[in-house]
Amino acid sequence: MTLEEQIDQLPHEPGVYIFKDAGGAIIYIGKALDLNKRVRSYFVTHGKLFAPKLEVLRGRIRNLEIIQTPTEVDALLLEAHLINKFTPKYNIRQKDDKTYPLLKITGDNFPMIQMTRKKSDRKARYYGPYTDAKLLREAVRMMNTIFPIRKCRTLPKKACLYYHIKQCLAPCIMPEVKTEYDQLVKEINAFLAGGKKSMVEYLTESMFAASMEERFEEAQMFKEQIRAIGNLRRKRFDFKRPVKGIALSGMLELKRVLRLKRVPERIVCFDVSNMRGAFAVASKASFHRELADKAEYKRYKIKTVKGIDDYAMIQEALRRMVRGIREGRELFIPDLIVIDGGLGHLHAAEKVLAQEGYTEADLIALAKRFEDVFTLHSAAPVRLEEQSAGLRLLQKVRDEAHRFALNYHKLLRKKALSKSYLDEIKGIGAKRKQILLNYFESLDEIRSAGVERLAELSGMSRSAAEEVIAALKSKQAH
């Protein structure tokens, strides 16, 4: 693949780009909010003048790699780690230039995170330098929110506001938290030195490792930190959350009746949709405290399943969610996973979770015919009362997953139809093809409609309708 072709395929997402020379050596590393636009800017001239050093760099680039990250802040932290690790020729000035900011973990008994431009404290640990002071300040704010370590430069004599909003362990009044505090600082240093794609990726790997080793309190700590990152990102988009005092009786009922591990504040539901195995898709609807969290809805085009196999389709989508959580691509970590289906669907999903070692969430299935709820506790279904808050909540989540899957399936069918056999029919141009696409969802539907109905459509003539029906019947005969 040529360099130009590689650039054309770059995503419009945050991340780190790595330029290499003809011998494969790394010569430059940078970060971007939009990888496609940033990398392309190196090669689009249009009379633009470049600094001599940049002209030399452009002339030596023969290949590139990218690492996508969830945010530009993650890209900034990863960029600095990779520059320190590989010391590319054209990044050397940054490493030596004292005007670039650094991250500092102070050497105090109870350390804190700071941004600085000087390495003046021998007891402190420094990371960087970093290329963007504004983004680095955001990174410091993020870590100070996620990790409850001190923010006060001088320890006060009584607990400050940060303790009361659960963003500090308050070592000022409780020196006995030293062991827990040191563990937090250890995790911060491990992340900054580890070169992960994102804070979420590091915390997720730590959560799974702690869970597998049955260190459940640590696993829960990591899970809460992942949730804190998700909350931070939602605040940036002003996402509306349920107001204090909202009735959450459905969640409480599900916890009690279905014998769940915890109150299911975060629920996801999976459903699949296909047409005799074609255009197969799956969807994930996400609810938080009984309200739809549409920012966390996901749709999955099925890639590994051939033919009609709903169990395998559910397994593929569920596996992709779990791996997405581990890799930091999915931030919505559910307390309860709902499968739209029966006992067979439940066991298919259970198999995937066992293979992936995922034990963080409860798993149930909801069968539509009698609204039976299947759990892993018993082969017999649970029947919730018809008008109960718990059943209404499950129905709402299931119906959203079904709607989302069906809409995606229809979209794929319509896209396929738009590049279809209609293009080959005499008298059917782009305008008449669009008329047909607006009224029908498949060639079978058009064929079944007949000449009379097609001729009645605005923009269609009888002769055009006859051409379409004749062509489709001929296609069916072959």
URFENTA-V758000 format. One record per backbone hydrogen bond with DSSP energy under -0.5 kcal/mol. NH is the residue of the N-H (numbers start at 1). CO is the residue of the C=O. E is the energy in kcal/mol with one decimal. If there is no record, write none. Layout:
nh=<NH/NH>
co=<CO/CO>
e=<E/E>
This chain:
nh=<6/7/8/9/10/13/15/16/17/18/19/20/21/24/27/28/30/32/35/36/38/39/40/41/42/42/43/44/45/48/55/56/57/58/59/60/60/61/61/62/63/65/67/69/75/76/77/78/79/80/81/82/83/84/85/86/87/89/90/91/92/94/95/96/97/100/101/102/103/104/105/106/106/111/114/116/120/122/124/125/127/129/130/136/137/138/139/140/141/142/143/144/145/146/147/148/149/163/164/165/166/167/168/169/173/174/177/178/181/182/183/184/185/186/187/188/189/190/191/192/193/194/194/195/196/202/203/204/205/206/207/208/209/210/211/212/213/214/215/216/219/220/221/222/223/224/225/226/227/228/229/230/231/232/233/234/235/236/237/237/238/239/246/252/253/254/255/256/257/258/260/265/267/267/268/269/270/271/273/275/276/278/280/281/282/283/284/285/287/288/289/291/293/294/296/297/298/300/302/302/309/313/314/315/316/317/318/319/320/321/322/323/324/325/326/327/328/329/330/333/334/335/336/337/338/338/339/340/341/341/346/347/348/349/350/351/352/353/354/355/356/357/357/358/359/362/364/365/366/367/367/371/372/373/374/374/375/376/382/384/388/392/393/394/395/396/397/398/399/400/401/402/403/404/405/406/407/408/409/410/411/412/413/414/415/416/417/418/419/419/420/423/424/425/428/429/433/434/435/436/437/438/439/440/446/447/448/449/450/453/454/455/456/457/457/460/465/466/467/468/469/470/471/472/473/474/475/476/477/478>
co=<2/3/4/5/7/11/32/67/30/65/28/63/25/21/19/19/17/15/13/11/34/35/36/37/38/39/40/40/43/45/51/52/53/54/55/56/57/57/58/20/20/18/16/14/71/72/73/74/75/76/77/78/79/80/81/82/83/26/27/88/89/91/91/92/93/97/130/116/127/114/125/104/112/108/104/102/118/120/121/105/103/101/101/132/133/134/135/136/137/138/139/140/141/142/143/146/147/160/160/161/163/162/162/148/170/170/174/175/177/178/179/180/181/182/183/184/185/186/187/188/189/190/191/191/191/198/199/200/201/202/203/204/205/206/207/208/209/211/210/214/215/216/217/218/219/220/221/222/223/224/225/226/227/228/229/230/231/232/233/234/235/234/243/248/249/250/251/252/253/254/255/263/265/287/336/285/338/283/281/278/274/275/277/273/300/271/298/269/267/291/265/288/286/292/293/294/284/282/280/300/307/309/310/311/312/313/314/315/316/317/318/319/320/321/322/323/325/324/324/331/332/266/266/362/268/336/364/270/339/366/342/343/344/345/346/347/348/349/350/351/352/353/354/353/357/335/337/374/339/365/372/367/367/382/365/372/378/363/373/382/385/388/389/390/391/392/393/394/395/396/397/398/399/400/401/402/403/404/405/406/407/408/409/410/411/412/413/414/415/416/417/420/421/422/425/427/429/430/431/432/433/434/435/436/442/443/444/445/446/449/450/451/452/453/454/457/461/462/463/464/465/466/467/468/469/470/471/472/473/474>
e=<-2.1/-2.2/-2.1/-1.1/-1.5/-1.3/-2.0/-2.4/-2.4/-3.0/-2.8/-2.7/-2.1/-1.9/-2.5/-1.3/-2.3/-2.4/-2.3/-1.6/-2.5/-2.4/-2.1/-1.5/-0.5/-1.3/-1.7/-1.1/-0.8/-2.1/-2.2/-2.0/-2.2/-2.9/-1.7/-0.8/-1.3/-0.9/-0.6/-3.0/-1.6/-2.0/-2.4/-1.7/-1.6/-2.2/-2.0/-2.4/-2.7/-1.9/-1.7/-2.5/-2.4/-2.2/-1.7/-2.7/-2.4/-0.5/-2.0/-1.7/-0.9/-0.5/-1.5/-1.8/-2.2/-1.1/-0.5/-3.5/-3.0/-2.9/-3.0/-0.7/-2.2/-0.5/-2.5/-2.1/-1.0/-0.6/-0.8/-2.3/-2.4/-0.6/-2.4/-2.0/-2.2/-1.6/-2.2/-2.4/-2.3/-2.5/-2.6/-2.5/-1.6/-2.4/-2.7/-0.6/-2.6/-0.9/-1.1/-1.5/-1.4/-3.3/-0.7/-1.6/-1.2/-1.6/-2.0/-1.4/-2.9/-2.8/-1.6/-1.7/-2.1/-2.2/-2.0/-2.1/-2.5/-2.4/-2.2/-2.5/-1.9/-0.8/-0.8/-0.7/-0.6/-1.8/-2.6/-2.8/-2.2/-2.1/-2.5/-2.5/-2.3/-2.5/-2.3/-2.6/-1.6/-1.6/-3.3/-1.2/-2.2/-2.3/-1.8/-2.4/-2.2/-2.3/-1.8/-2.2/-2.2/-2.0/-1.7/-2.0/-2.5/-2.2/-2.2/-2.0/-2.1/-1.4/-1.0/-0.5/-1.4/-2.4/-1.6/-1.6/-2.4/-2.2/-2.2/-1.9/-3.1/-2.0/-1.3/-2.1/-0.6/-2.5/-2.3/-1.9/-2.5/-1.4/-2.4/-2.4/-0.6/-1.9/-0.5/-2.4/-2.5/-2.6/-2.7/-2.2/-3.1/-2.9/-3.1/-1.3/-3.4/-0.8/-2.4/-1.1/-2.1/-3.1/-1.8/-0.6/-0.8/-2.0/-2.6/-2.3/-2.3/-2.2/-2.6/-2.5/-2.1/-1.9/-2.3/-2.5/-2.0/-2.3/-2.1/-2.2/-1.0/-2.1/-1.6/-1.1/-0.7/-3.0/-1.8/-2.8/-3.0/-0.5/-1.9/-2.4/-1.2/-1.1/-2.1/-2.3/-1.9/-2.2/-2.6/-1.9/-1.3/-2.1/-2.1/-2.3/-2.4/-0.6/-0.7/-2.5/-0.7/-2.6/-2.4/-2.1/-2.6/-0.5/-2.7/-0.9/-0.7/-2.3/-2.8/-0.6/-0.6/-0.5/-3.2/-0.7/-2.0/-2.2/-2.0/-2.2/-2.7/-2.2/-2.3/-2.9/-2.9/-1.6/-2.0/-2.4/-2.5/-2.5/-2.3/-2.7/-2.4/-1.7/-2.5/-2.6/-2.0/-2.2/-2.2/-2.6/-2.3/-2.2/-2.5/-2.0/-0.6/-0.8/-1.1/-1.6/-1.6/-1.5/-1.7/-0.8/-2.2/-1.9/-1.7/-2.0/-2.3/-1.9/-1.0/-2.4/-1.6/-2.7/-2.4/-1.4/-1.0/-0.6/-1.8/-2.7/-1.1/-0.6/-1.2/-2.1/-2.3/-2.5/-2.0/-2.2/-2.5/-2.4/-2.3/-2.4/-2.3/-2.0/-2.1/-2.1/-2.0/-1.2>
